[in-house]
Amino acid sequence: MIEAILTFEFVLIQKPTGEVKPDFKPIIFSFENKEFTNENLSELITTSDLFSILYHHTTSIREIAGGFSNFYEGRLKETFYQISSYFIQAESGTQFMTILIFTLDEDLGIYEDIIKSLARKMDYLFETFETAKKTNQISLISKIHDNIGKELKYAIFQIKRLTNLDKIQKAALIFNSYERLEILKTLREFPRPKKEVREILERIKENPNLDVLLEPFLELNLIRRDWIKGKRDKRTGLIQDQGEFLFLTKDIELIRVPNYELLDHLKESKHELYSKYEAKVVDFFSNYDPKTQSVEDKKKISSILLNPDIYDLVAMLRSKYYPKDKIPNIFSEFADIELILDELIQLQIIIEIKDQKERPWLLLLTDIQPMIFFPEYMLNNIKDAYHSEDINKKIPFEVARKALDLLEVAYPEKIEF
């Protein structure tokens, strides 16, 4: 759950004594949790934590001069929350921070695109704010404050819409996260101790929350967790290979598929768009191979499923098609419809086709579907890992047996989307 989004300007205040005091000057705050206000802000985030966040943003910069920006995620030290923070230093040297505060059980990776989009908008607003202050344009400063407030509320609105995901969107979470893709890649090799998986993730992200990262895998029954009772080493007397292990029992891919429902409807109704639409679909899928999809392409199409406005539009276009100037208003009040349509056309998710009167129509060119299948390759992988002489690739008998038992149970299971 998101608690608030806060914006600050970092300032140096000179006291009458000549002493310089660093401080964080509030710009605009947007509280989702109404228990918090400006008066009790320290219960949400303390000044000490603000300085810690600023340190993380600037410590890796060798020379803090000119303009630059970066992101930071971490857990607050003095309150029970985590943050995603965006920092920007203007060319003048003025520093701004936008801080999104979440509860500890939240998966921040879900909101990556929302946070980056907010950051791009804040770049412009902070730059304009800086210029307005220098020229003492009071009315412009007030307008910028209003615009910042609107953007913060919009970001909170988008985040809240992503709190209740369906199965397709939970599958998209896997492909929208480098950490989750690393989990999938790792467990495709052979079962691993949970501790070892965490250590692998730490190579690409500091302090990963493995339990949160595993949630979509567990909810879709792709991964099973089980405790393995180790064996006592006769030589040392120590128990070895004991602990919680992770087992991949179903595999998953995110692929594009033809929109058969719309194809059939246009054909049966003998619609004039059918021949043009069919030709475009055939042309696309003649050159499409799911096996050669890049990670970046999967990430792009998964982000579509995690954008509520885009997801609603794609769902609507699975069975219907509309003139471009008559698209139903199913979007949120904050959505930029033209921007959404341009993005979907560029990604070849939707296509624009003109009828005989040159009127442009929008149709779903490629649908996006998760594909879950039984990982038959794991049978050989488990066998090879059990017999391996490489200590880093070897699994004990108890783990191999448990893996085969779990695969046998999972084999007949079907997951519907």
C-alpha positions in Angstrom: 0.0 0.0 0.0 1.3 3.5 -0.8 1.2 5.9 2.1 2.3 9.2 0.5 4.3 11.0 -2.1 6.5 13.8 -0.9 8.5 16.4 -2.8 11.3 18.4 -1.3 13.9 21.0 -2.2 17.3 20.6 -0.5 18.4 24.0 0.8 21.2 25.6 2.8 19.8 28.1 5.3 22.2 30.7 6.7 21.5 31.6 10.3 22.1 35.2 11.7 25.3 33.8 13.3 26.6 32.9 9.9 26.2 29.2 10.5 24.8 27.3 7.5 22.1 24.7 8.2 21.1 22.1 5.6 17.4 21.4 5.4 14.6 19.9 3.3 12.1 22.5 2.2 8.6 20.9 1.5 7.1 21.6 -1.9 4.0 19.5 -2.2 2.9 16.5 -0.2 0.1 14.1 -1.2 -1.0 11.7 1.5 -3.0 8.6 0.7 -3.0 7.4 4.3 -5.1 10.1 6.0 -3.6 9.3 9.4 -0.6 11.3 8.3 -0.3 15.1 7.8 2.4 17.7 7.6 2.2 17.9 11.4 3.0 14.3 12.2 5.3 13.7 9.1 8.1 12.4 11.4 5.9 9.3 12.1 6.2 8.5 8.4 9.7 9.7 7.6 12.3 11.4 9.8 14.8 14.1 8.9 17.5 11.6 9.6 16.1 9.3 6.9 15.8 12.1 4.5 19.5 12.8 4.8 20.2 9.1 4.4 18.2 9.0 1.2 20.1 12.1 -0.1 23.4 10.4 0.8 22.4 7.4 -1.3 21.5 9.5 -4.2 24.8 11.5 -4.2 27.4 9.2 -2.7 28.1 7.5 -6.1 28.6 10.8 -7.9 32.3 11.7 -8.0 31.8 15.3 -8.9 28.5 16.9 -8.0 28.4 19.6 -10.6 25.9 20.4 -13.3 22.6 18.5 -13.8 22.0 14.8 -13.1 19.4 12.5 -11.7 19.0 9.0 -10.3 16.7 6.6 -8.5 17.0 4.8 -5.1 14.9 2.2 -3.3 15.4 1.2 0.3 13.9 0.6 3.7 13.7 3.5 6.1 15.7 3.1 9.3 13.5 5.0 11.8 10.0 4.1 10.6 8.5 0.9 9.3 8.3 1.8 5.6 10.2 1.5 2.4 10.7 4.1 -0.3 11.3 4.7 -3.9 13.0 8.0 -4.4 13.8 10.1 -7.4 16.5 12.8 -7.2 17.4 15.5 -9.7 20.0 18.2 -9.5 19.3 21.2 -11.8 22.1 22.8 -13.8 22.1 25.6 -11.2 22.9 23.0 -8.5 19.5 23.1 -6.9 18.5 19.6 -5.7 15.0 18.1 -5.6 13.6 14.8 -4.3 10.4 13.0 -5.0 9.8 10.3 -2.4 7.1 7.6 -2.7 6.5 5.8 0.7 5.1 2.3 0.8 4.4 -0.4 3.4 7.1 -3.0 3.8 5.0 -5.8 2.2 4.7 -4.0 -1.1 6.5 -5.0 -4.3 7.9 -1.8 -5.7 8.8 -3.5 -9.0 5.1 -3.4 -10.0 5.2 0.4 -10.1 8.5 0.9 -12.0 6.9 2.4 -15.1 4.6 4.6 -13.0 7.6 5.9 -11.0 9.7 6.6 -14.1 6.8 8.4 -15.8 6.3 10.5 -12.7 10.0 11.3 -12.7 10.0 12.5 -16.3 7.1 14.9 -15.5 8.8 16.1 -12.3 11.9 17.0 -14.4 10.0 19.5 -16.3 8.0 20.8 -13.3 11.1 21.3 -11.1 12.9 23.0 -13.9 10.0 25.4 -14.5 9.7 25.9 -10.7 13.3 26.8 -10.5 13.0 29.4 -13.3 9.8 30.9 -11.8 11.5 31.3 -8.4 14.5 33.1 -9.9 12.2 35.5 -11.8 9.8 35.8 -8.8 6.7 34.9 -10.9 4.3 34.2 -8.0 1.3 33.2 -10.2 3.5 30.7 -12.1 4.8 29.2 -8.9 1.3 28.7 -7.7 0.3 27.1 -11.0 3.3 24.8 -10.8 2.4 23.8 -7.3 -1.1 22.8 -8.5 0.4 20.8 -11.4 2.8 19.0 -9.1 -0.1 18.1 -6.8 -2.1 16.8 -9.8 0.8 14.6 -10.9 1.3 13.1 -7.4 -2.4 12.3 -7.1 -2.4 10.7 -10.6 0.6 8.5 -9.6 -1.2 7.4 -6.4 -4.3 6.7 -8.5 -2.4 4.5 -10.9 -0.6 2.7 -8.1 -3.9 2.0 -6.3 -5.4 0.5 -9.5 -2.5 -2.1 -9.6 -3.3 -3.5 -6.1 -5.8 -6.0 -7.4 -4.3 -7.9 -10.2 -5.9 -10.8 -12.2 -3.9 -13.9 -13.2 -2.7 -12.5 -16.5 -1.3 -9.4 -14.8 0.3 -11.6 -12.1 2.0 -13.5 -14.9 3.1 -10.1 -16.4 4.8 -9.3 -13.1 7.3 -12.1 -13.7 8.4 -10.7 -17.1 8.4 -7.1 -15.9 11.1 -7.8 -13.3 14.7 -8.7 -13.9 14.8 -10.2 -10.4 11.9 -12.5 -11.1 13.3 -13.5 -14.5 16.5 -14.4 -12.7 14.5 -16.6 -10.3 12.9 -18.3 -13.3 16.3 -18.8 -15.1 17.9 -20.2 -11.9 15.1 -22.7 -11.1 14.9 -23.9 -14.7 18.4 -25.5 -14.1 17.6 -27.5 -11.0 16.0 -27.0 -7.5 17.9 -24.6 -5.2 17.9 -23.8 -1.5 16.0 -20.6 -0.9 19.0 -19.1 0.7 21.1 -19.7 -2.4 18.4 -18.1 -4.6 18.5 -15.0 -2.4 22.3 -14.8 -2.7 22.0 -15.0 -6.5 19.5 -12.1 -6.5 21.8 -10.0 -4.3 24.2 -9.9 -7.2 21.7 -7.8 -9.2 19.8 -6.0 -6.4 20.7 -4.9 -2.9 18.6 -6.5 -0.2 16.0 -8.2 -2.4 12.7 -9.2 -0.8 12.6 -12.8 -2.0 9.2 -13.6 -0.4 7.6 -10.7 -2.3 9.4 -11.6 -5.5 8.1 -15.2 -5.2 4.4 -14.2 -4.8 3.3 -14.4 -8.4 5.1 -17.7 -8.9 3.4 -19.2 -5.9 0.0 -17.8 -6.7 0.2 -19.3 -10.2 1.5 -22.6 -8.9 4.7 -22.4 -10.9 7.0 -22.8 -7.9 6.6 -25.0 -4.8 8.4 -24.5 -1.5 9.3 -27.5 0.6 11.5 -28.2 3.6 14.2 -30.8 3.1 15.5 -32.7 6.2 19.2 -32.9 5.7 21.6 -35.7 6.7 24.3 -35.7 9.3 27.8 -35.9 8.0 29.5 -38.9 9.5 32.9 -37.2 9.5 32.0 -33.7 10.9 28.7 -34.5 12.7 27.1 -31.5 11.0 23.7 -31.7 9.3 24.1 -30.9 5.6 21.6 -29.9 2.8 18.8 -29.0 5.3 16.5 -26.1 4.7 13.8 -24.7 2.5 14.2 -25.5 -1.2 12.4 -24.0 -4.2 11.2 -26.3 -7.0 9.9 -25.2 -10.5 6.9 -27.4 -11.3 5.4 -25.4 -14.2 7.2 -23.1 -16.7 5.8 -19.9 -18.2 6.3 -17.7 -21.3 4.6 -14.5 -22.3 3.7 -14.5 -26.0 1.8 -12.7 -28.6 -1.1 -14.5 -30.2 -3.6 -13.7 -33.1 -6.9 -12.2 -32.0 -9.0 -15.2 -33.4 -12.2 -13.9 -31.9 -12.1 -10.7 -33.9 -10.9 -12.5 -37.0 -13.8 -14.8 -36.9 -16.3 -12.0 -36.2 -15.1 -9.9 -39.1 -15.2 -12.9 -41.5 -18.6 -14.0 -40.5 -20.0 -10.5 -40.8 -18.3 -10.0 -44.1 -16.9 -6.7 -42.9 -14.9 -4.7 -45.5 -12.0 -4.5 -43.0 -11.6 -8.3 -42.9 -9.2 -8.8 -45.8 -6.9 -5.9 -44.8 -6.9 -7.0 -41.2 -6.3 -10.7 -42.0 -3.3 -9.7 -44.3 -1.8 -7.6 -41.5 -2.2 -10.4 -39.0 -0.7 -13.0 -41.3 2.2 -10.7 -42.2 3.0 -10.1 -38.5 2.9 -13.7 -37.4 4.8 -15.0 -40.4 7.8 -13.2 -39.0 7.1 -13.7 -35.3 8.8 -16.4 -33.3 8.2 -16.5 -29.5 11.4 -18.4 -28.9 13.5 -15.4 -30.2 11.7 -12.8 -28.2 14.2 -10.6 -26.3 13.9 -10.0 -22.6 13.3 -6.3 -23.4 10.4 -7.1 -25.7 8.8 -9.3 -23.0 9.3 -6.5 -20.5 7.6 -4.0 -22.9 4.6 -6.1 -23.5 4.3 -7.1 -19.8 4.3 -3.4 -18.9 1.2 -3.0 -21.1 -0.6 -5.5 -19.0 0.4 -3.6 -15.8 -0.9 -0.3 -17.1 -4.6 -0.2 -16.0 -5.7 2.2 -18.8 -3.9 0.2 -21.5 -5.0 -3.1 -20.1 -8.7 -2.1 -20.1 -8.4 -0.9 -23.8 -6.7 -4.2 -24.9 -9.4 -6.2 -23.1 -12.1 -4.2 -24.9 -10.5 -4.6 -28.3 -10.3 -8.4 -28.0 -13.9 -8.6 -29.2 -14.7 -5.2 -30.7 -13.2 -2.6 -33.0 -13.9 1.1 -33.3 -13.3 4.1 -35.5 -10.4 6.1 -34.1 -12.6 9.1 -33.4 -15.2 7.0 -31.6 -13.1 5.1 -29.0 -15.3 4.7 -25.9 -14.2 6.8 -22.9 -13.0 3.9 -20.6 -9.9 5.8 -19.5 -9.2 7.4 -16.2 -9.4 11.2 -16.1 -5.6 11.5 -16.0 -4.9 9.3 -19.1 -3.4 10.8 -22.3 -5.4 8.8 -24.9 -3.3 9.9 -27.9 -0.1 8.9 -26.1 -1.6 5.4 -25.2 -2.8 4.8 -28.8 0.6 5.9 -30.3 2.5 3.6 -28.0 0.3 0.6 -28.8 0.6 1.2 -32.5 4.3 1.5 -32.2 4.5 -1.8 -30.3 2.3 -3.5 -32.9 -0.4 -4.4 -30.3 -3.1 -2.4 -32.2 -3.3 -1.4 -35.8 -5.0 1.4 -37.7 -6.8 0.4 -40.9 -8.8 2.7 -43.1 -12.1 1.7 -44.7 -13.3 2.6 -48.2 -14.2 6.1 -47.0 -10.7 6.6 -45.6 -12.0 6.5 -42.1 -9.4 5.0 -39.7 -10.4 2.1 -37.5 -8.5 0.6 -34.5 -8.2 -3.2 -34.2 -6.2 -5.5 -31.9 -3.3 -6.8 -34.1 -1.7 -9.0 -31.4 -3.1 -10.2 -28.1 -0.8 -11.0 -25.2 -1.2 -14.3 -23.4 0.8 -16.1 -20.7 1.5 -19.7 -21.7 2.0 -22.2 -18.9 3.4 -25.6 -19.6 4.9 -28.7 -18.0 8.7 -28.4 -17.8 9.6 -31.8 -19.1 13.2 -30.8 -19.5 13.4 -30.7 -15.7 13.4 -34.5 -15.6 16.8 -34.7 -17.2 18.0 -31.6 -15.4 17.2 -33.2 -12.0 18.9 -36.4 -13.0 22.0 -34.6 -14.2 22.2 -32.5 -11.1 22.0 -35.5 -8.9 24.8 -37.3 -10.7 26.9 -34.2 -11.2 30.5 -34.2 -9.8 30.5 -30.4 -9.6 29.6 -29.5 -6.0 28.0 -26.2 -7.2 25.6 -28.1 -9.5 24.9 -31.2 -7.4 21.7 -31.8 -5.5 21.3 -34.6 -2.8 19.0 -37.6 -3.3 16.3 -36.2 -1.0 16.0 -33.0 -3.1 16.0 -35.0 -6.4 13.2 -37.3 -5.1 11.1 -34.4 -3.7 11.5 -32.6 -7.1 10.3 -35.6 -9.0 7.4 -36.1 -6.6 6.3 -32.5 -7.0 6.5 -32.7 -10.8 4.3 -35.8 -10.8 1.7 -34.0 -8.7 1.9 -30.8 -10.9 1.7 -32.6 -14.2 -2.1 -32.9 -14.6 -2.8 -29.4 -13.1 -4.3 -26.9 -15.5 -4.1 -23.1 -15.0 -6.8 -21.1 -16.7 -6.5 -17.4 -17.6 
